[in-house]
Amino acid sequence: MSKVLIIGGGFAGLSAAVFLSKANHQVTVLEASPKLGGRAYSFLMQSQNDFVDNGQHILMGCYRNTLKFLSEIGAMENLYFQKSLLLNLIEKRGNTLVLGGNSRIYPFNLISALLSFPSFTLNDKFSLLKFFVKLPFISKNELKNLTVEDWLVKSSQTANSRKYFWDLLIVGALNTDPHKASAAVFLEILREIFFHGNYASTLIIPVTDLSNLYCSPTEEYLEKNGNKISVGEKVIEFKVEENKVVKVVTNRNEYTEFDYVIAAVPLHSLVKIKNNGLAIPTGLKPGHSSILSVHLWIENFCIKKKFFGFIGSDFHWVFKNGKHFTLVSSNASKFMPMSNEEIIKKTAEELKIYFPDFNKADIKNSIVIKEKRATFIPSPSFEEKRKNIRSVYSNLILAGDWTDTGLPSTIESAVKSGLTAAEIVNRNS
């Protein structure tokens, strides 16, 4: 049994902690903020007596590592599972469209979804089918230096297929513009979603807030097994001897009783730690994308589905939970300079355009949450450098969605890195 010090209490750090605990290692988790969750957390809005997520998250059936983690901490009952891929879309003036169907027979359900979508022309359908038929035979090397935009143009994807399919999928999966993101990373995502059976392509939505979904259950799991969590404790420095971390200095304590250290924090946080042990490729400065979440409590307003994807809007999703509605804009840089009042006004205008029955006067409360560095941009250049990010210390293991997981900046990438870190400790213990 090893003693492991984990820095970071987000998905990467907590998943590593859970699977190390399961393997009977002794774990201590240090989190700099006063709460667990990292960049995926919730808080209580006192005026509404309602929990608010810093960003609404959609999972998918292909999130195998995430679902394994949530299953281990007993959180699966807090998820809504689709039986088959079904995406409800809404256009201006309230016209609704459905991409998907009730069939669970794979892969005919996916083919049927594309062929039966009412807004696709024969040319749209042909270009999409041709793309997906070729997909299993494309190598990552073929796409190495291409952006997603390059790939879609090269594949003759139509403007209509972009509008109703690709644009929403790209921003949802990559949280950035197609002309910035790596085609090779997008290839891996498409294969995970569409080539691993019916379940992989289905959407999974938390039915509770993020902290109650995974933070509290993880805390209970770890403490029940004799492990420790310390919040509000920021790591300042690693003390090193003979290429090994021998002491971790925080704003409150000094730790020496450990065999391994797992650094599961964002790259921009890790570089601030003195003697961080990070071998950084030359010029590694990943760009970041922002996410905007607007929470509204609205009387006399209802939408027919749990969520909709917007077509042609600066917002991409709307979710409902009773009278609590959440509108999300991924890749939301244009909103970041705006005041909260301007954002609420813009949100109300969009709701009126897409839901004609909406009345701004029915908004009883609101809160705007800006995550300016929500995700990194998986550009072709960053993906090449990402492969060479490593720790120079023998007992320091790196984790986080930014490490070389082969995935973009998602929950699944973070959890995959946490499980990988736990496996390294298991192998070497």
N, C-alpha and C positions, 0 to 999 in steps of 0.2 A: 504494500500500500504506500502511495506517495502523498506528500503534502503539496497542494497546488494553490498558488495565489493567483486569483483571476482579477484583472483590472478591467472594469467595465461591466455594467449591469443591464445591457441591452440584450437583444436576441442572441447575439454571438456569445457573449459572456455567460448568460444564463443557461443556454443550451449546453455549452461546454461543462458548466458546473453540474447540471442534472445528470449528464451521462458519465461524468467522473464519479459523482456520488453513487450512482447505480453500480459502478464497478468497484465500490468500497474505497475510493480515494478520499482523503480529507481535504475539504475545499473551503477557502475563504474568498468571498467576493467583495471587492472594493469599488464603490460607485461614487464619482465626484459630486453628482447632483444630489439633492435631498430625497430623491425617489428613484426607484428602479424603472427601467423601460428604455433608456437611451433616447433614440429618436422616434420611438413608437410607444407612447404613453397616454394616459388620460388623467383628468383631474375633475374634481367636483365643482360645478358651477352653483354656488350657494343660492343665488336668486331663483334658479329654476329647480333646485334640488335634483340635478341631472348631471350625469357624468359626460364629459366631453373629451373625445380623442383629439390629439394634436393633428391627426390626419386619418381619414377613413382608409382602411386597407382591405383589399380583396385578395384572397388566397385562391389557389387553383389545385385541382386534383393532382397535378404533376409536382406539387410541393411536397415531395416524399419526406425530406428531412424535417421540414416544419411540422408535418402531421405526425411524424414519429415522436418529435419532441412534445407536442401538445398532448398526444396520447399518453406519454409517460407521466406527465404531470396531472392527468385526469381532466383535461380541458375540452375534450371532443364534444361534450354535450352543449358547449357554448358556441357551436358553429352551425350555420345553415348550409346544407349540402344540396346542390342541384342534382337531379337524377341524370340529366343529360345537358349538353351545352344549350343555353337559352339566354340570349342577350336582347333585352328590350331597349330599343332606340327611339329617340324622339326628335322630330324636326320642328322647325318654326311653325307657329300656328297650331301646334298640338298634334300634328300627324304622327302616329306611332307605328313602328315597324318591329318585326321580330326576326332575329337571325338565330336559327336553330330550330329545334322541334322536340317532340316527345320520344322519338325513337332512340333506343339504346344500342342498336345493332351497329357496331363499329366495323369498318369506317363509313358505312353507308349513311349514317346519321350526319356526318360532316359534309359528305358530298351532297346529300339532300338539302342541307342548310344553305349551301351556296347556290344550288340550282333553283331552289324555290324562293329565294329572297326577292321580293317584288320590285326592288329598285335596281336590280342588276339587268343589264341588257345581255343579249346573247354573246356579244363581244367581251363584256365584263366576265361572264361565267367561263368563257373559253380561256381567257388570259389567266384567271385564278386557277382553273383546273390544270392548265399546262404548268404553272408555277409549282403546284403541290405534287404533281407527278414527278417532276425533276428533283424535288427537294431531297429525297433520300440518297441521291447519287452525287450531291455536291459536296466537295471537301472544303474544310475551313481554309486551306491554303489558297483555293481559288478566290476566296473573298477577303484575303488577308489585309489588303490595303484599301478595300472598298468601304464606303459608308452605306447605310441602309438605303439612302436616296439613290446612290449609284446603282445598287442592286435592283431596286424596283424599276428604275428607268431601263436598265439593261434587260430586264425581264418583261418589258412592255406592259407594265401594269397600267390600267386605264385610270383616267381622272375619277371616274365614277366608283371604281373599286377602292381607290384611295380615300374618297370621301366617306364611304359607308363601311369600310372594313379596315384598311391598312392604317389610316391616321389614328383611329381610336386604339387599335391594337398596339401601335408603336409607342404612343404616348403613355399608355397604360403599363406596358412592359419595360420601357426604357426611360420614361420620364424626360425625354429630350427630343429635339428635332431630328428627323431622319437624315438630314445632311450632316449631322454631328456624330451619330452613333455608328459603331462598328457593325458591319454586315455579318461578320463571323460570330459575334455574340448573338445577334438576332437569329442566325441560323440555329444555334443551340436551343434558343427559346422555342422556336417554331417546332423543332423536332420533339422537344419535351412535351409541348402542348398537344400536338396533332398526331404523333406517331407512337404513343404509349397507351393506346386504348381509349375507350369512351370516357372513363373516369378522369383521365389526365386533363381533358379539355373542359371539364366542368368548373364552374365558379363556386367558391366557398366564402361565405360572409360571416364574420363574427356577429353574434346576436347580443353580445354584451360589450362593455368598454374594454379597451386594451389592457388596462391594469388588472381588471378582474379576469380577463381572458388568460393572461399568462404570467403577469408579475406576482400577484398574490399567490396563485397556486405553486409557482416555483419557489417562492419564499417559504411556504409551508412544507413543501417537499424537502428542501435543503435542511431546514431547521429540524424537521422530524428525524432526519438522518445524521444529526449532530454536526452539521456544517454551519458556517458563520457568514453573515452579510453585514457590511458596514456601509451606510450611505453618508453623503456629505464628507467623504474622505478622498481627497485628491492626491494622486501620486505626483511627486515632484522630481524624484531622482532615483536612478538605479546605481547602486554601488557595485563595482565589478572587480573581481580578482581572477586572474588566469582565464580570461575569456568566459567568465561565468558570473551571473548575477548572484551576489551574496547578501545584499540588503536592498530592501525597497523602502524609500523614505516618502512619507506622505505629509500632509499638513497637520496631522495629529499623532502619527506613530512611526515607528521604524520596525520593519519585519525582517526577520532572519531565518525563521523556522519554516523553510519550504524547500522542496526539491525542484519544482518547476514554477515558472511564471508564465501566464497566458495574458498577453496584451490584446484585449478585445475592445478597442476603442477606435474611433475614426482616425484616419491618417493624420488629419490636421491637429488632433489632440495628442497623438503619439509623438509627433516631432517636437512637441513642447516639453517632453520629459527629458531631463538631463541624462546623458549617456543612454539614450533610448535603444541603442544597438541595431538601428535600422540601416540596412545597406540600401540606399536609395539610388536607383539609376539616374544618370545625369538628366537634369531638366524635368524631373517628375513633379508636375504641378497640375493635377487633374482639375478640369473645370467642374463646376457644380450646377445643378438644376434646383429650382425652388418649387415648393408645393404650397398652394393656398387652400385653406379650408375655411368656409364660411358656414357657421352654425346659426340657424334661424329657428325660433319657436313661433309657429304660425297658427292662428285660430282660423276656423272655417275654410281649411284648405286640405286637400287630400290628393295623392297620386295613386294610381291603381296598382302599381307594382312596388316591390321593395326598393328597386333602384332603376334608373334609366341612364343610358349613355346619350350624351348630347351630340347631335350632328350639326357642325358648322358654328359652334359656339366657342368662346374663350374658356368656358367651363366644360368639363369633360364628363362629370358624373353628378347625379343627385341621388341621395339616399334618404329614406324616411324611417323614423322610429317614433311612431305616434305623431305628436305635434312637433317633434324635433326633426328638422331637415338639415342635411349637410350637403353643401355644394363644394365640389373639389375641382381645382384647376391644377393639372400637372404642367411642368415646364412653365411656371407662372411668373417669369421674370418681369413681364410687363406690369404686373400688379404690385410688385415690391415697392416702388416709389410712391404708390397711391396711399392716401390716408384711409383709415378704417371707414370713415363716413363715405368717401368716394367709392370704396369697394362695396359697401352695403347698397348704395344707390345703383351701382352697375349690376349687382346681383339681382336686385328687385326688377330692374329693367329686363334682364335675361329671363327671369321667371315669367314675367308677363308675356314676353314674346313666345315662349314655349308652352306655357300653360295659361291660355287666355282668361280662365276663371280666377286667376290669382289676383289678389288685391293687396297692395303694399301696406295699406292701413291695418291689415290683419297681422303684421309682424309685431309680436309682443316683446321680443328680446332677441339679441344677436351677439355674436362674438366672432372676431376675425383672428385666425391664426396663420402667421406667415412662417414657414420653414425655409429660410434663405439658402441653406446648404443641406437640403433634404437628401440629395443623392449626388454621386459623382457622375460625370458624363463618360460612358464607355466608348470613347473615341478609338479609332484604329491605332493611333500613336500611344494612347494610354494602355491599351490592351497589350501591346508589345512590351512596354516597360513593366507592366504589372506582373508579368511572368518572372521577373528578376527581383522582385521585392522579397527580402528575406531578413532574418535576424542573424547577427554575427555572433551572438552568445549561445552557448551550447544548451542552456536550460531556459531560454526565452522563446516562446512560441507565439507567433502572430495569428490573430483571428480578426474577423470583421468582413463585411460585404465587399470591401476594397481589395482583399487579398485574392490570390489567384484561384478563384472558384470556377472560372469560366462563365459566370453568370453576371448580369448587371446588378445594380444596387437595389436589391430586393430583400425581403425578409428571408426568402429561401436561400439566398446567397450568404446572408449572415449566419443562419442556422447551420448551413452546410459547413461553413468555416469553423463553427464551434464544435461540431461533431468531429471534424478532421483533427482539430487540436486535441480533443479528448482521446482520439485514437492514437495520436503520436505519444501521449503520456502512457497509454495502456501498453503500447509496443515496447517502450523503453523502460518500463517499471519492472 
